[in-house]
Amino acid sequence: MYENKVWNKEEEIKETTKLIKEDKIDLLINNAGTAFKLKSLDLTNEDFYNMFDLNFKAPIYLTTLLKNKLAGGLIINTSST
């Protein structure tokens, strides 16, 4: 299992994928996510963009980097409410 704790850091995601030596990945679970305990109107732009980058962009970026290894594999994206 490989774990990468990302916070809008595409370079760290890319470096982590280099650690995967297997030619084929059968299962990818995108389980990164965060939320702020603030009212939506109290979020700063930076808070919002950090949350969006981690919750939305990071899983898509990781999946894109691993697409050649995922041929026929399963992708599970999780989220919270």
N, C-alpha and C positions, 0 to 999 in steps of 0.2 A: 504494500500500500504506500502511496506517495501522498504527502500532505503539503499543501502550499497555502499559507495564510497571506492573502493578498489584500492590498488596499490601494487600488488604482496603480499597480506597478506592473505594467506589461513586461518589462525586462525580467522581473523575478518569475513571472509565469513562464516566460520563454526559457529561462535557465532551468526551471524545475522540469520542464518537458524533456530537456536533454538528459536528465537522470534516468529516464525510462528506457531501459535497454531492450525490452520486449519488442518484437516486430508487430505484434497484434495485441490490441486491447479489447477484451470482451465486454467490459463494463466501465463506464465513466459516471461517477456520481458528482454532480455539481451541487455542493452543499454550503457554499459561501453565502453569507447574508448578514445584514445588520439593520438596525433601526435606532432612531433616537427617541429618547423619552421626553420629547418636547412637543408642544402643539405645532401643527404644520406651519402656522403663520409665524412661529418663533424660530424656525430653521433659517440659518444663513444660507446663502448661495453655495458656500463651500461645503456645508453639511449636506445639502441636497445632492450636489455633484459627487461627493465622496460616496454617499449611499447608493446613488444610481450606478456609479462605476463598479462598485463591489457587487451589488445585487443583480445588475443587468449585463454590463459590458464584460466583466471578468469571466463568467461562464461561457459566453459566446466566444470570446477570444481564446480561451483554453480549448474549447471544442474545435475551433478552427485550426489551431496549431496541431491538434491530434487527429485530424480528419483522416489522414492516410493510414493511421494505425487502427482506426475504428471501423474499418470496412466490415460490415455485418455485425458490429458490436451494438450494445445497448447503452443509451444515454438516459440518465435520470436526473432531472432538474428539480430541486426542492425549493420551497419557499415557506414563509411563515405569514401569519396574519396579524 
